[in-house]
Amino acid sequence: MKPGIKTTEFIISLVGMIGGVILASIEGNQWTQMLGGILAAVCGGSYTMGRSIVKGKEATGAAQVEAARQLAKKQVQ
């Protein structure tokens, strides 16, 4: 698995978060500021959630492969 910083999901989330921060820093319109904060939070949270799902599935797959190896080793003996 690629490191998180090298994935397209990271880049897209980073762009969304930066856009949200820029929107949140614009003065004069409270709706724009609120929307910017929400955008930044959603982008960061969705990236974190997606990455943890992928890592969880990878760990499950590795555990299944190891279990199959152990089972095959027992059957050979």
The first five atom37 places (N, CA, C, CB, O) and aatype in JSON, in Angstrom:
{
  "aatype": [12, 11, 14, 7, 9, 11, 16, 16, 6, 13, 9, 9, 15, 10, 19, 7, 12, 9, 7, 7, 19, 9, 10, 0, 15, 9, 6, 7, 2, 5, 17, 16, 5, 12, 10, 7, 7, 9, 10, 0, 0, 19, 4, 7, 7, 15, 18, 16, 12, 7, 1, 15, 9, 19, 11, 7, 11, 6, 0, 16, 7, 0, 0, 5, 19, 6, 0, 0, 1, 5, 10, 0, 11, 11, 5, 19, 5],
  "atom_mask": [
    [1, 1, 1, 1, 1],
    [1, 1, 1, 1, 1],
    [1, 1, 1, 1, 1],
    [1, 1, 1, 0, 1],
    [1, 1, 1, 1, 1],
    [1, 1, 1, 1, 1],
    [1, 1, 1, 1, 1],
    [1, 1, 1, 1, 1],
    [1, 1, 1, 1, 1],
    [1, 1, 1, 1, 1],
    [1, 1, 1, 1, 1],
    [1, 1, 1, 1, 1],
    [1, 1, 1, 1, 1],
    [1, 1, 1, 1, 1],
    [1, 1, 1, 1, 1],
    [1, 1, 1, 0, 1],
    [1, 1, 1, 1, 1],
    [1, 1, 1, 1, 1],
    [1, 1, 1, 0, 1],
    [1, 1, 1, 0, 1],
    [1, 1, 1, 1, 1],
    [1, 1, 1, 1, 1],
    [1, 1, 1, 1, 1],
    [1, 1, 1, 1, 1],
    [1, 1, 1, 1, 1],
    [1, 1, 1, 1, 1],
    [1, 1, 1, 1, 1],
    [1, 1, 1, 0, 1],
    [1, 1, 1, 1, 1],
    [1, 1, 1, 1, 1],
    [1, 1, 1, 1, 1],
    [1, 1, 1, 1, 1],
    [1, 1, 1, 1, 1],
    [1, 1, 1, 1, 1],
    [1, 1, 1, 1, 1],
    [1, 1, 1, 0, 1],
    [1, 1, 1, 0, 1],
    [1, 1, 1, 1, 1],
    [1, 1, 1, 1, 1],
    [1, 1, 1, 1, 1],
    [1, 1, 1, 1, 1],
    [1, 1, 1, 1, 1],
    [1, 1, 1, 1, 1],
    [1, 1, 1, 0, 1],
    [1, 1, 1, 0, 1],
    [1, 1, 1, 1, 1],
    [1, 1, 1, 1, 1],
    [1, 1, 1, 1, 1],
    [1, 1, 1, 1, 1],
    [1, 1, 1, 0, 1],
    [1, 1, 1, 1, 1],
    [1, 1, 1, 1, 1],
    [1, 1, 1, 1, 1],
    [1, 1, 1, 1, 1],
    [1, 1, 1, 1, 1],
    [1, 1, 1, 0, 1],
    [1, 1, 1, 1, 1],
    [1, 1, 1, 1, 1],
    [1, 1, 1, 1, 1],
    [1, 1, 1, 1, 1],
    [1, 1, 1, 0, 1],
    [1, 1, 1, 1, 1],
    [1, 1, 1, 1, 1],
    [1, 1, 1, 1, 1],
    [1, 1, 1, 1, 1],
    [1, 1, 1, 1, 1],
    [1, 1, 1, 1, 1],
    [1, 1, 1, 1, 1],
    [1, 1, 1, 1, 1],
    [1, 1, 1, 1, 1],
    [1, 1, 1, 1, 1],
    [1, 1, 1, 1, 1],
    [1, 1, 1, 1, 1],
    [1, 1, 1, 1, 1],
    [1, 1, 1, 1, 1],
    [1, 1, 1, 1, 1],
    [1, 1, 1, 1, 1]
  ],
  "atom_positions": [
    [[0.83, -1.16, 0.0], [0.0, 0.0, 0.0], [0.89, 1.24, 0.0], [-0.95, -0.01, 1.2], [1.89, 1.31, 0.7]],
    [[0.48, 2.22, -0.81], [1.23, 3.46, -0.89], [1.08, 4.27, 0.41], [0.77, 4.3, -2.09], [0.04, 4.2, 1.06]],
    [[2.1, 5.02, 0.77], [1.94, 5.92, 1.9], [0.81, 6.92, 1.61], [3.27, 6.67, 2.21], [0.61, 7.32, 0.46]],
    [[0.08, 7.31, 2.64], [-1.08, 8.16, 2.46], [-0.79, 9.46, 1.72], [0.0, 0.0, 0.0], [-1.63, 9.93, 0.96]],
    [[0.37, 10.03, 1.94], [0.69, 11.32, 1.33], [0.88, 11.21, -0.18], [1.94, 11.9, 1.98], [0.84, 12.22, -0.88]],
    [[1.09, 10.01, -0.69], [1.31, 9.81, -2.13], [0.04, 9.41, -2.87], [2.37, 8.76, -2.34], [0.11, 9.08, -4.06]],
    [[-1.11, 9.42, -2.21], [-2.35, 9.0, -2.86], [-3.11, 10.2, -3.42], [-3.24, 8.24, -1.88], [-2.96, 11.32, -2.95]],
    [[-3.92, 9.94, -4.44], [-4.74, 11.0, -5.01], [-5.81, 11.45, -4.02], [-5.39, 10.53, -6.32], [-6.23, 12.61, -4.04]],
    [[-6.27, 10.54, -3.16], [-7.26, 10.91, -2.16], [-6.71, 11.99, -1.23], [-7.7, 9.68, -1.35], [-7.42, 12.91, -0.84]],
    [[-5.44, 11.88, -0.88], [-4.81, 12.87, -0.02], [-4.77, 14.23, -0.71], [-3.4, 12.43, 0.37], [-5.08, 15.25, -0.1]],
    [[-4.38, 14.24, -1.97], [-4.27, 15.49, -2.71], [-5.64, 16.16, -2.83], [-3.68, 15.24, -4.12], [-5.77, 17.37, -2.61]],
    [[-6.67, 15.37, -3.17], [-8.02, 15.92, -3.29], [-8.5, 16.46, -1.95], [-8.99, 14.85, -3.82], [-9.09, 17.54, -1.89]],
    [[-8.26, 15.73, -0.88], [-8.66, 16.2, 0.45], [-7.91, 17.46, 0.84], [-8.41, 15.1, 1.5], [-8.49, 18.38, 1.42]],
    [[-6.63, 17.51, 0.53], [-5.82, 18.68, 0.85], [-6.35, 19.92, 0.11], [-4.35, 18.43, 0.48], [-6.45, 21.0, 0.7]],
    [[-6.67, 19.76, -1.17], [-7.21, 20.87, -1.95], [-8.54, 21.34, -1.34], [-7.41, 20.46, -3.43], [-8.77, 22.55, -1.21]],
    [[-9.4, 20.4, -0.96], [-10.67, 20.75, -0.34], [-10.48, 21.47, 0.99], [0.0, 0.0, 0.0], [-11.18, 22.44, 1.29]],
    [[-9.53, 20.99, 1.78], [-9.28, 21.62, 3.08], [-8.72, 23.03, 2.91], [-8.31, 20.76, 3.91], [-9.11, 23.95, 3.62]],
    [[-7.8, 23.19, 1.96], [-7.24, 24.53, 1.72], [-8.33, 25.47, 1.21], [-6.07, 24.46, 0.69], [-8.41, 26.63, 1.63]],
    [[-9.18, 24.97, 0.31], [-10.3, 25.78, -0.17], [-11.23, 26.18, 0.96], [0.0, 0.0, 0.0], [-11.7, 27.31, 1.02]],
    [[-11.49, 25.24, 1.87], [-12.33, 25.54, 3.02], [-11.73, 26.58, 3.93], [0.0, 0.0, 0.0], [-12.44, 27.46, 4.43]],
    [[-10.43, 26.49, 4.15], [-9.76, 27.47, 5.0], [-9.79, 28.86, 4.35], [-8.29, 27.03, 5.27], [-9.99, 29.87, 5.03]],
    [[-9.61, 28.9, 3.04], [-9.67, 30.18, 2.32], [-11.08, 30.78, 2.44], [-9.28, 30.0, 0.82], [-11.24, 31.97, 2.71]],
    [[-12.09, 29.93, 2.23], [-13.47, 30.43, 2.36], [-13.74, 30.91, 3.78], [-14.47, 29.33, 1.97], [-14.39, 31.93, 3.98]],
    [[-13.26, 30.17, 4.75], [-13.5, 30.53, 6.15], [-12.8, 31.82, 6.54], [-13.05, 29.4, 7.05], [-13.22, 32.5, 7.48]],
    [[-11.74, 32.17, 5.84], [-10.99, 33.37, 6.2], [-11.53, 34.63, 5.53], [-9.54, 33.19, 5.85], [-11.09, 35.73, 5.85]],
    [[-12.47, 34.48, 4.6], [-13.05, 35.66, 3.94], [-13.97, 36.38, 4.93], [-13.84, 35.25, 2.65], [-14.88, 35.78, 5.5]],
    [[-13.71, 37.63, 5.13], [-14.5, 38.4, 6.09], [-15.69, 39.05, 5.4], [-13.63, 39.47, 6.79], [-15.65, 39.35, 4.21]],
    [[-16.74, 39.27, 6.18], [-17.88, 39.99, 5.66], [-19.1, 39.13, 5.41], [0.0, 0.0, 0.0], [-20.23, 39.63, 5.47]],
    [[-18.91, 37.85, 5.14], [-20.05, 36.98, 4.87], [-19.99, 35.79, 5.81], [-20.07, 36.52, 3.38], [-19.13, 34.91, 5.66]],
    [[-20.87, 35.75, 6.78], [-20.84, 34.67, 7.76], [-21.16, 33.31, 7.15], [-21.8, 34.96, 8.89], [-20.66, 32.29, 7.63]],
    [[-21.98, 33.28, 6.12], [-22.34, 32.0, 5.48], [-21.13, 31.39, 4.78], [-23.49, 32.2, 4.48], [-20.92, 30.17, 4.82]],
    [[-20.36, 32.23, 4.13], [-19.15, 31.75, 3.46], [-18.15, 31.21, 4.48], [-18.5, 32.87, 2.63], [-17.52, 30.18, 4.26]],
    [[-18.02, 31.9, 5.59], [-17.1, 31.44, 6.64], [-17.56, 30.11, 7.22], [-16.99, 32.5, 7.76], [-16.75, 29.21, 7.45]],
    [[-18.86, 29.99, 7.44], [-19.4, 28.75, 7.99], [-19.23, 27.6, 7.0], [-20.88, 28.92, 8.37], [-18.84, 26.49, 7.37]],
    [[-19.53, 27.87, 5.74], [-19.38, 26.85, 4.7], [-17.92, 26.41, 4.56], [-19.9, 27.38, 3.36], [-17.65, 25.22, 4.37]],
    [[-17.0, 27.36, 4.64], [-15.57, 27.04, 4.55], [-15.13, 26.13, 5.69], [0.0, 0.0, 0.0], [-14.38, 25.17, 5.47]],
    [[-15.59, 26.42, 6.89], [-15.25, 25.57, 8.04], [-15.81, 24.17, 7.89], [0.0, 0.0, 0.0], [-15.14, 23.19, 8.19]],
    [[-17.04, 24.09, 7.41], [-17.67, 22.77, 7.2], [-16.92, 22.0, 6.11], [-19.16, 22.93, 6.81], [-16.67, 20.81, 6.26]],
    [[-16.57, 22.68, 5.01], [-15.85, 22.03, 3.91], [-14.51, 21.47, 4.39], [-15.63, 23.01, 2.76], [-14.17, 20.33, 4.07]],
    [[-13.77, 22.26, 5.14], [-12.47, 21.8, 5.64], [-12.63, 20.6, 6.57], [-11.75, 22.95, 6.39], [-11.86, 19.64, 6.48]],
    [[-13.62, 20.65, 7.44], [-13.85, 19.54, 8.38], [-14.28, 18.27, 7.66], [-14.91, 19.93, 9.42], [-13.8, 17.18, 7.98]],
    [[-15.17, 18.41, 6.7], [-15.66, 17.23, 5.97], [-14.54, 16.6, 5.15], [-16.84, 17.62, 5.05], [-14.41, 15.38, 5.11]],
    [[-13.73, 17.42, 4.49], [-12.63, 16.87, 3.69], [-11.62, 16.12, 4.57], [-11.91, 18.0, 2.93], [-11.19, 15.03, 4.21]],
    [[-11.26, 16.7, 5.68], [-10.31, 16.04, 6.59], [-10.89, 14.77, 7.18], [0.0, 0.0, 0.0], [-10.22, 13.74, 7.24]],
    [[-12.13, 14.84, 7.61], [-12.78, 13.67, 8.21], [-13.0, 12.54, 7.22], [0.0, 0.0, 0.0], [-12.8, 11.37, 7.56]],
    [[-13.4, 12.89, 5.99], [-13.65, 11.83, 5.01], [-12.36, 11.14, 4.59], [-14.35, 12.41, 3.78], [-12.34, 9.94, 4.35]],
    [[-11.27, 11.91, 4.5], [-9.98, 11.29, 4.18], [-9.56, 10.32, 5.28], [-8.9, 12.37, 3.97], [-9.13, 9.2, 5.0]],
    [[-9.68, 10.76, 6.52], [-9.3, 9.92, 7.66], [-10.14, 8.65, 7.7], [-9.45, 10.69, 8.97], [-9.6, 7.56, 7.9]],
    [[-11.44, 8.78, 7.51], [-12.32, 7.63, 7.54], [-12.0, 6.66, 6.39], [-13.79, 8.08, 7.47], [-11.92, 5.45, 6.6]],
    [[-11.83, 7.2, 5.2], [-11.52, 6.35, 4.05], [-10.21, 5.61, 4.21], [0.0, 0.0, 0.0], [-10.1, 4.43, 3.87]],
    [[-9.21, 6.31, 4.72], [-7.89, 5.68, 4.91], [-7.94, 4.58, 5.96], [-6.86, 6.74, 5.31], [-7.29, 3.55, 5.81]],
    [[-8.71, 4.8, 7.03], [-8.8, 3.76, 8.06], [-9.57, 2.54, 7.56], [-9.47, 4.32, 9.32], [-9.27, 1.42, 7.96]],
    [[-10.55, 2.73, 6.69], [-11.26, 1.6, 6.1], [-10.3, 0.77, 5.24], [-12.46, 2.08, 5.26], [-10.29, -0.45, 5.32]],
    [[-9.51, 1.46, 4.43], [-8.55, 0.76, 3.57], [-7.53, -0.01, 4.4], [-7.84, 1.75, 2.63], [-7.22, -1.16, 4.1]],
    [[-7.0, 0.61, 5.44], [-6.02, -0.07, 6.28], [-6.63, -1.24, 7.02], [-5.42, 0.91, 7.28], [-5.97, -2.26, 7.22]],
    [[-7.89, -1.11, 7.44], [-8.58, -2.21, 8.1], [-8.76, -3.41, 7.18], [0.0, 0.0, 0.0], [-8.56, -4.55, 7.59]],
    [[-9.13, -3.13, 5.94], [-9.3, -4.22, 4.97], [-7.97, -4.88, 4.65], [-9.95, -3.7, 3.69], [-7.91, -6.09, 4.45]],
    [[-6.91, -4.09, 4.59], [-5.59, -4.65, 4.34], [-5.17, -5.57, 5.49], [-4.55, -3.53, 4.14], [-4.62, -6.65, 5.26]],
    [[-5.43, -5.14, 6.71], [-5.07, -5.96, 7.87], [-5.89, -7.25, 7.9], [-5.28, -5.16, 9.18], [-5.37, -8.31, 8.24]],
    [[-7.17, -7.15, 7.55], [-8.02, -8.35, 7.51], [-7.51, -9.32, 6.46], [-9.49, -7.97, 7.22], [-7.45, -10.53, 6.7]],
    [[-7.16, -8.81, 5.3], [-6.63, -9.66, 4.24], [-5.34, -10.35, 4.64], [0.0, 0.0, 0.0], [-5.15, -11.53, 4.36]],
    [[-4.45, -9.61, 5.29], [-3.18, -10.19, 5.73], [-3.42, -11.28, 6.77], [-2.26, -9.1, 6.31], [-2.74, -12.3, 6.78]],
    [[-4.39, -11.06, 7.66], [-4.72, -12.06, 8.68], [-5.29, -13.32, 8.03], [-5.72, -11.49, 9.71], [-4.99, -14.44, 8.46]],
    [[-6.12, -13.15, 7.01], [-6.69, -14.3, 6.32], [-5.63, -15.11, 5.59], [-7.76, -13.85, 5.35], [-5.67, -16.34, 5.58]],
    [[-4.69, -14.41, 4.98], [-3.6, -15.11, 4.29], [-2.76, -15.9, 5.29], [-2.7, -14.1, 3.51], [-2.4, -17.05, 5.03]],
    [[-2.45, -15.29, 6.42], [-1.66, -15.97, 7.44], [-2.41, -17.18, 8.0], [-1.29, -15.0, 8.57], [-1.8, -18.22, 8.24]],
    [[-3.7, -17.04, 8.22], [-4.5, -18.16, 8.71], [-4.52, -19.31, 7.7], [-5.94, -17.71, 9.02], [-4.45, -20.48, 8.08]],
    [[-4.61, -18.98, 6.42], [-4.6, -20.01, 5.38], [-3.24, -20.72, 5.34], [-4.92, -19.39, 4.01], [-3.18, -21.93, 5.12]],
    [[-2.17, -19.96, 5.54], [-0.83, -20.58, 5.55], [-0.69, -21.55, 6.73], [0.27, -19.49, 5.64], [-0.16, -22.65, 6.58]],
    [[-1.17, -21.13, 7.89], [-1.09, -21.98, 9.07], [-1.92, -23.25, 8.87], [-1.57, -21.22, 10.31], [-1.49, -24.34, 9.25]],
    [[-3.09, -23.11, 8.3], [-3.96, -24.26, 8.05], [-3.31, -25.22, 7.04], [-5.34, -23.79, 7.53], [-3.35, -26.44, 7.22]],
    [[-2.71, -24.67, 6.0], [-2.05, -25.5, 5.01], [-0.85, -26.22, 5.63], [-1.61, -24.66, 3.82], [-0.58, -27.38, 5.29]],
    [[-0.14, -25.54, 6.52], [1.02, -26.14, 7.17], [0.56, -27.31, 8.06], [1.8, -25.08, 8.0], [1.24, -28.34, 8.11]],
    [[-0.55, -27.18, 8.76], [-1.07, -28.25, 9.6], [-1.52, -29.44, 8.78], [-2.23, -27.74, 10.45], [-1.34, -30.59, 9.2]],
    [[-2.1, -29.2, 7.63], [-2.59, -30.27, 6.78], [-1.46, -31.08, 6.17], [-3.47, -29.72, 5.7], [-1.6, -32.28, 5.95]],
    [[-0.34, -30.43, 5.9], [0.82, -31.11, 5.33], [1.46, -32.03, 6.35], [1.83, -30.1, 4.82], [1.96, -33.1, 5.99]],
    [[1.46, -31.64, 7.59], [2.11, -32.44, 8.63], [1.29, -33.61, 8.91], [2.33, -31.66, 9.9], [1.64, -34.43, 9.76]]
  ]
}
